[in-house]
């Protein structure tokens, strides 16, 4: 009888020894499965939700920020009578004149550029010559560098 008890004890030990990891696995896997089902449910909930843009009292996001009627007018032409010659720039074969108006606004022009009532005829070392036509009469206007007696001074 004692041998039988020993054999029963050993059988129970084997069964419990092999069943314990299985029980542990079931106890750990069950909450993980429930957790996984919960996240899958949330993903399906996300796909089932419908979103609407509430545009009441808001501007259209695709509407242009710049609206209105604009006139494509060219830059304002320089009035040769209201500017003074402040410098001559040389760029290769071409010369540029630097002009400044009474407000301190600067202009850079070259030979052939249009001005109010005419155009620039030539730019020399110290002068600018413009041809103006007003009321059917053509006049030449010459502007000279002010305050300079020679180059580089």
Backbone as numpy.savetxt, mean C-alpha at the origin, in Angstrom:
# Nx Ny Nz CAx CAy CAz Cx Cy Cz
-6.47 -81.01 47.21 -7.25 -79.84 47.21 -6.40 -78.58 47.21
-5.33 -78.68 47.88 -4.44 -77.54 47.92 -3.85 -77.26 46.55
-3.57 -78.27 45.82 -3.08 -78.06 44.48 -4.14 -77.42 43.60
-5.37 -77.85 43.90 -6.43 -77.24 43.09 -6.56 -75.76 43.42
-6.43 -75.37 44.69 -6.50 -73.98 45.08 -5.35 -73.19 44.47
-4.19 -73.81 44.50 -3.05 -73.14 43.91 -3.25 -72.94 42.43
-3.83 -73.92 41.77 -4.07 -73.79 40.34 -5.14 -72.72 40.08
-6.19 -72.67 40.95 -7.21 -71.63 40.79 -6.62 -70.24 41.02
-5.75 -70.11 42.02 -5.11 -68.84 42.30 -4.24 -68.42 41.12
-3.52 -69.36 40.57 -2.67 -69.02 39.44 -3.50 -68.65 38.21
-4.65 -69.32 38.05 -5.53 -68.99 36.92 -6.07 -67.57 37.09
-6.51 -67.24 38.35 -7.02 -65.90 38.60 -5.93 -64.84 38.40
-4.73 -65.17 38.82 -3.63 -64.24 38.63 -3.38 -64.00 37.15
-3.43 -65.06 36.37 -3.23 -64.93 34.93 -4.36 -64.12 34.32
-5.59 -64.43 34.73 -6.75 -63.70 34.18 -6.69 -62.22 34.57
-6.43 -61.93 35.82 -6.37 -60.55 36.27 -5.16 -59.84 35.66
-4.08 -60.56 35.54 -2.89 -59.98 34.94 -3.10 -59.61 33.48
-3.83 -60.43 32.76 -4.09 -60.13 31.36 -5.29 -59.20 31.20
-6.22 -59.22 32.14 -7.42 -58.39 32.05 -7.14 -56.96 32.51
-6.18 -56.77 33.38 -5.90 -55.43 33.90 -5.50 -54.46 32.79
-4.59 -54.82 31.88 -4.29 -53.88 30.80 -5.48 -53.62 29.89
-6.29 -54.66 29.70 -7.47 -54.48 28.85 -8.44 -53.53 29.53
-8.65 -53.71 30.83 -9.53 -52.81 31.57 -8.99 -51.38 31.55
-7.71 -51.25 31.75 -7.08 -49.94 31.72 -7.25 -49.29 30.36
-7.06 -50.08 29.32 -7.22 -49.56 27.97 -8.66 -49.12 27.71
-9.62 -49.88 28.18 -11.04 -49.53 28.01 -11.35 -48.25 28.78
-10.82 -48.13 29.99 -11.10 -46.95 30.80 -10.47 -45.68 30.21
-9.35 -45.81 29.56 -8.70 -44.66 28.96 -9.29 -44.35 27.59
-9.58 -45.38 26.81 -10.06 -45.19 25.44 -11.48 -44.65 25.40
-12.31 -45.01 26.38 -13.71 -44.57 26.36 -13.82 -43.06 26.45
-13.15 -42.37 27.38 -13.26 -40.89 27.39 -12.66 -40.26 26.13
-11.60 -40.85 25.59 -11.02 -40.31 24.36 -12.00 -40.41 23.21
-12.74 -41.51 23.16 -13.73 -41.68 22.09 -14.85 -40.66 22.23
-15.30 -40.47 23.45 -16.37 -39.50 23.70 -15.88 -38.09 23.35
-14.65 -37.80 23.70 -14.07 -36.50 23.39 -13.95 -36.29 21.88
-13.53 -37.32 21.18 -13.42 -37.24 19.72 -14.79 -37.05 19.08
-15.79 -37.73 19.59 -17.14 -37.56 19.04 -17.64 -36.14 19.28
-17.29 -35.56 20.42 -17.71 -34.19 20.73 -17.08 -33.19 19.78
-15.79 -33.36 19.44 -15.15 -32.44 18.51 -15.69 -32.62 17.11
-15.98 -33.86 16.73 -16.57 -34.09 15.40 -17.93 -33.42 15.32
-18.65 -33.45 16.40 -19.96 -32.82 16.42 -19.81 -31.31 16.27
-18.79 -30.73 16.91 -18.56 -29.29 16.80 -18.18 -28.91 15.37
-17.39 -29.73 14.70 -17.04 -29.44 13.31 -18.28 -29.44 12.44
-19.17 -30.40 12.67 -20.41 -30.43 11.89 -21.28 -29.23 12.22
-21.28 -28.81 13.49 -22.05 -27.62 13.86 -21.52 -26.40 13.11
-20.20 -26.30 12.99 -19.60 -25.17 12.29 -20.04 -25.14 10.84
-20.08 -26.28 10.22 -20.46 -26.34 8.81 -21.96 -26.07 8.62
-22.72 -26.31 9.64 -24.16 -26.11 9.52 -24.57 -24.67 9.80
-23.69 -23.87 10.41 -24.05 -22.49 10.72 -24.04 -21.65 9.45
-24.94 -20.69 9.41 -25.02 -19.78 8.28 -24.67 -18.38 8.79
-23.81 -17.69 8.05 -23.38 -16.36 8.43 -23.93 -15.36 7.43
-24.38 -14.23 7.94 -24.95 -13.18 7.11 -24.22 -11.88 7.38
-23.98 -11.11 6.32 -23.36 -9.79 6.43 -24.46 -8.78 6.71
-24.36 -8.11 7.82 -25.36 -7.10 8.18 -24.87 -5.76 7.65
-25.46 -5.31 6.56 -24.99 -4.10 5.88 -25.79 -2.86 6.23
-26.70 -2.96 7.15 -27.52 -1.80 7.48 -26.66 -0.72 8.13
-26.73 0.48 7.62 -25.97 1.65 8.10 -24.46 1.48 8.00
-23.99 0.69 7.09 -22.55 0.58 6.85 -22.31 0.78 5.37
-21.08 1.17 5.02 -20.78 1.38 3.61 -20.41 0.06 2.95
-20.59 0.00 1.66 -20.26 -1.18 0.88 -18.74 -1.36 0.87
-18.23 -2.51 1.30 -16.77 -2.68 1.35 -16.12 -2.74 -0.03
-16.91 -2.96 -1.06 -16.37 -3.05 -2.41 -16.54 -1.76 -3.20
-17.11 -0.74 -2.57 -17.31 0.54 -3.23 -16.01 1.32 -3.22
-15.76 2.07 -4.28 -14.53 2.85 -4.40 -14.48 3.93 -3.32
-13.29 4.13 -2.76 -13.12 5.18 -1.76 -13.07 6.56 -2.41
-12.70 6.60 -3.67 -12.61 7.85 -4.41 -13.81 7.92 -5.34
-14.74 8.79 -5.01 -15.95 8.91 -5.80 -16.11 10.33 -6.30
-16.98 10.50 -7.24 -17.30 11.84 -7.72 -16.83 12.05 -9.13
-17.15 13.22 -9.63 -16.74 13.57 -10.98 -15.49 14.43 -10.89
-14.48 14.00 -11.62 -13.22 14.71 -11.60 -12.90 15.21 -12.99
-12.37 16.39 -13.05 -11.95 16.94 -14.34 -10.48 16.65 -14.52
-10.16 16.12 -15.66 -8.77 15.84 -16.00 -8.17 17.09 -16.62
-7.73 18.00 -15.78 -7.10 19.20 -16.33 -5.59 19.10 -16.11
-4.87 19.67 -17.00 -3.42 19.60 -16.94 -2.92 20.49 -15.81
-1.64 20.35 -15.50 -1.03 21.15 -14.47 -1.17 22.63 -14.84
-1.15 23.46 -13.84 -1.30 24.89 -14.07 -0.01 25.44 -14.68
-0.17 26.22 -15.71 1.00 26.76 -16.40 1.62 27.92 -15.62
2.91 28.05 -15.73 3.67 29.08 -15.04 3.41 30.43 -15.69
3.15 31.45 -14.87 3.03 32.82 -15.36 4.41 33.44 -15.26
5.02 33.72 -16.39 6.41 34.19 -16.43 6.59 35.54 -15.74
5.50 36.33 -15.65 5.58 37.65 -15.02 5.56 37.57 -13.49
5.20 36.44 -12.93 5.10 36.34 -11.47 6.18 35.44 -10.86
7.21 35.10 -11.62 8.29 34.24 -11.11 9.64 34.91 -11.30
10.63 34.41 -10.59 12.00 34.87 -10.80 12.88 33.67 -11.07
13.94 33.87 -11.81 14.88 32.82 -12.15 15.86 32.67 -11.00
15.93 31.47 -10.41 16.80 31.25 -9.26 17.95 30.31 -9.56
17.92 29.61 -10.70 19.02 28.71 -11.01 18.91 28.11 -12.38
20.05 27.65 -12.90 20.12 26.95 -14.18 20.77 25.60 -13.89
20.15 24.53 -14.33 20.69 23.17 -14.17 21.09 22.65 -15.54
22.23 22.01 -15.60 22.69 21.43 -16.86 22.65 19.92 -16.72
21.93 19.27 -17.63 21.84 17.82 -17.62 22.19 17.27 -18.98
23.45 16.98 -19.22 23.87 16.50 -20.53 23.79 17.61 -21.55
23.04 17.37 -22.62 22.89 18.37 -23.67 21.77 19.36 -23.36
20.95 19.08 -22.35 19.78 19.90 -22.08 19.99 20.75 -20.83
19.40 21.94 -20.82 19.47 22.83 -19.67 18.08 23.00 -19.10
18.02 23.12 -17.79 16.76 23.30 -17.09 16.84 24.58 -16.29
15.71 25.30 -16.22 15.66 26.54 -15.45 14.84 26.31 -14.19
15.34 26.83 -13.09 14.61 26.75 -11.82 13.97 28.10 -11.56
12.64 28.09 -11.45 11.88 29.32 -11.22 11.21 29.23 -9.86
10.96 30.40 -9.26 10.29 30.44 -7.96 9.27 31.56 -7.97
8.04 31.26 -7.49 7.02 32.31 -7.44 7.06 33.02 -6.09
6.15 33.99 -5.89 6.18 34.81 -4.68 5.84 34.01 -3.42
5.19 32.86 -3.58 4.85 32.01 -2.43 5.97 31.02 -2.09
7.03 31.01 -2.88 8.13 30.10 -2.64 7.99 28.75 -3.34
6.97 28.62 -4.16 6.76 27.37 -4.89 7.69 27.34 -6.09
8.38 26.23 -6.29 9.37 26.14 -7.35 8.89 25.39 -8.57
9.45 25.75 -9.71 9.15 25.10 -10.99 10.48 24.78 -11.67
10.55 23.65 -12.34 11.71 23.31 -13.16 11.19 23.13 -14.58
11.69 23.94 -15.50 11.22 23.88 -16.89 12.42 23.78 -17.82
12.14 23.38 -19.06 13.20 23.26 -20.07 12.74 23.94 -21.35
13.61 24.00 -22.31 13.29 24.63 -23.59 12.14 23.88 -24.27
11.15 24.65 -24.73 10.00 24.06 -25.40 8.80 23.84 -24.50
8.98 23.94 -23.18 7.86 23.75 -22.26 6.86 24.89 -22.39
5.56 24.58 -22.28 4.56 25.65 -22.36 4.50 26.44 -21.06
4.22 27.71 -21.18 3.95 28.59 -20.04 2.67 29.34 -20.38
2.17 30.12 -19.44 0.93 30.86 -19.71 1.15 31.84 -20.85
0.36 31.72 -21.90 0.37 32.56 -23.10 1.61 32.37 -23.98
2.35 31.29 -23.85 3.52 31.11 -24.70 4.32 29.87 -24.37
5.64 29.97 -24.65 6.54 28.84 -24.39 7.95 29.35 -24.14
8.81 28.44 -23.64 10.21 28.76 -23.38 10.98 28.58 -24.68
11.72 29.63 -25.09 12.47 29.59 -26.34 13.88 29.05 -26.11
14.58 29.58 -25.10 15.94 29.12 -24.85 16.33 29.35 -23.40
17.32 28.56 -22.97 17.88 28.71 -21.63 19.38 28.81 -21.81
19.96 29.91 -21.34 21.40 30.13 -21.46 22.10 29.87 -20.13
23.32 30.36 -20.03 24.10 30.18 -18.81 23.52 31.00 -17.65
23.01 32.19 -17.94 22.50 33.10 -16.91 21.09 33.61 -17.20
20.49 33.20 -18.33 19.21 33.78 -18.75 18.22 32.72 -19.22
16.98 33.14 -19.23 15.88 32.34 -19.77 15.10 33.25 -20.71
14.82 32.80 -21.92 14.07 33.60 -22.89 12.76 32.87 -23.18
11.65 33.64 -23.04 10.33 33.09 -23.30 9.64 33.94 -24.36
8.79 33.32 -25.17 8.02 34.04 -26.18 6.56 33.95 -25.78
5.92 35.13 -25.63 4.53 35.22 -25.21 3.70 35.87 -26.30
2.52 35.33 -26.53 1.60 35.92 -27.50 0.31 36.28 -26.77
0.03 37.59 -26.71 -1.18 38.07 -26.05 -1.86 39.09 -26.95
-3.14 38.92 -27.18 -3.94 39.82 -27.99 -3.36 40.01 -29.38
-2.79 38.96 -29.94 -2.25 39.01 -31.30 -0.86 39.57 -31.40
-0.25 39.97 -30.30 1.12 40.49 -30.33 2.06 39.49 -29.65
3.23 39.31 -30.26 4.22 38.40 -29.72 5.36 39.21 -29.10
5.70 38.88 -27.86 6.77 39.57 -27.13 7.76 38.54 -26.62
9.00 38.95 -26.49 10.02 38.11 -25.87 10.30 38.64 -24.48
10.36 37.75 -23.52 10.64 38.12 -22.14 11.92 37.39 -21.73
12.86 38.14 -21.15 14.12 37.55 -20.71 14.22 37.68 -19.19
14.47 36.56 -18.53 14.70 36.55 -17.09 16.18 36.28 -16.86
16.77 37.01 -15.92 18.20 36.84 -15.61 18.34 36.34 -14.17
19.41 35.61 -13.92 19.71 35.18 -12.56 19.95 36.40 -11.68
19.38 36.40 -10.50 19.53 37.53 -9.61 20.63 37.29 -8.57
21.39 38.31 -8.25 22.37 38.24 -7.19 23.61 37.43 -7.51
23.85 37.10 -8.76 25.02 36.32 -9.14 25.79 37.10 -10.17
27.08 37.19 -9.97 27.89 37.90 -10.95 28.67 36.96 -11.84
28.89 35.77 -11.42 29.64 34.81 -12.23 29.27 33.39 -11.80
29.84 32.45 -12.53 29.57 31.04 -12.23 30.20 30.64 -10.91
29.47 29.90 -10.10 30.02 29.33 -8.88 30.24 30.30 -7.75
29.75 31.49 -7.84 29.93 32.46 -6.75 28.68 32.61 -5.96
